[in-house]
Amino acid sequence: MQFQITYIEFDFGDDLYPMTEQETEDFCDDYVGTFWEADDGDDLVEEITSAAGYCIKSIDYRTILK
Protein backbone atom coordinates (compact mmCIF):
# COMPACT_ATOMS: atom_id res chain seq x y z
CA MET A 1 0.00 0.00 0.00
CA GLN A 2 1.09 3.56 -0.54
CA PHE A 3 0.66 6.29 2.09
CA GLN A 4 1.10 10.06 2.08
CA ILE A 5 2.03 11.76 5.34
CA THR A 6 -0.24 14.70 6.20
CA TYR A 7 1.06 15.38 9.73
CA ILE A 8 3.83 13.93 11.86
CA GLU A 9 5.36 14.65 15.26
CA PHE A 10 8.50 12.92 16.48
CA ASP A 11 9.64 12.23 20.04
CA PHE A 12 12.91 14.12 20.46
CA GLY A 13 12.83 13.64 24.27
CA ASP A 14 16.25 12.19 25.13
CA ASP A 15 18.22 13.50 22.17
CA LEU A 16 21.91 14.09 22.83
CA TYR A 17 21.77 17.21 20.69
CA PRO A 18 18.78 19.24 21.81
CA MET A 19 17.13 20.85 18.80
CA THR A 20 15.55 24.25 18.79
CA GLU A 21 11.82 24.53 18.24
CA GLN A 22 12.46 25.68 14.67
CA GLU A 23 14.75 22.72 13.98
CA THR A 24 12.20 20.21 15.27
CA GLU A 25 9.46 21.87 13.20
CA ASP A 26 11.65 21.80 10.08
CA PHE A 27 12.54 18.14 10.70
CA CYS A 28 8.87 17.17 10.92
CA ASP A 29 7.95 19.34 7.93
CA ASP A 30 10.48 17.42 5.83
CA TYR A 31 8.24 14.34 6.16
CA VAL A 32 4.88 16.00 5.50
CA GLY A 33 3.74 15.31 1.95
CA THR A 34 6.12 12.40 1.44
CA PHE A 35 4.96 9.04 0.07
CA TRP A 36 5.79 5.70 1.67
CA GLU A 37 5.25 2.07 0.75
CA ALA A 38 4.15 -0.10 3.68
CA ASP A 39 1.95 -3.10 4.44
CA ASP A 40 -0.27 -1.19 6.88
CA GLY A 41 -0.25 1.72 9.35
CA ASP A 42 1.95 -0.09 11.87
CA ASP A 43 4.48 -0.96 9.19
CA LEU A 44 4.41 2.67 8.04
CA VAL A 45 5.34 3.85 11.54
CA GLU A 46 8.20 1.34 11.67
CA GLU A 47 9.49 2.40 8.24
CA ILE A 48 9.50 6.11 9.12
CA THR A 49 10.98 5.52 12.59
CA SER A 50 13.79 3.52 11.04
CA ALA A 51 14.49 6.17 8.40
CA ALA A 52 14.23 9.17 10.73
CA GLY A 53 16.00 7.71 13.74
CA TYR A 54 13.28 9.00 16.07
CA CYS A 55 10.10 7.45 17.42
CA ILE A 56 6.82 8.91 16.27
CA LYS A 57 4.55 10.64 18.80
CA SER A 58 1.70 11.34 16.40
CA ILE A 59 1.03 10.75 12.73
CA ASP A 60 -1.75 11.36 10.23
CA TYR A 61 -1.69 9.99 6.71
CA ARG A 62 -3.88 9.13 3.80
CA THR A 63 -3.92 5.93 1.84
CA ILE A 64 -3.24 6.34 -1.87
CA LEU A 65 -5.49 4.13 -3.95
CA LYS A 66 -4.05 2.90 -7.21
Secondary structure, 3 states (H helix, E strand, C coil): CEEEEEEEEEECCCCCCCCCHHHHHHHHHCCCCCEEECCCHHHHHHHHHHHHCCEEEEEEEEEECC
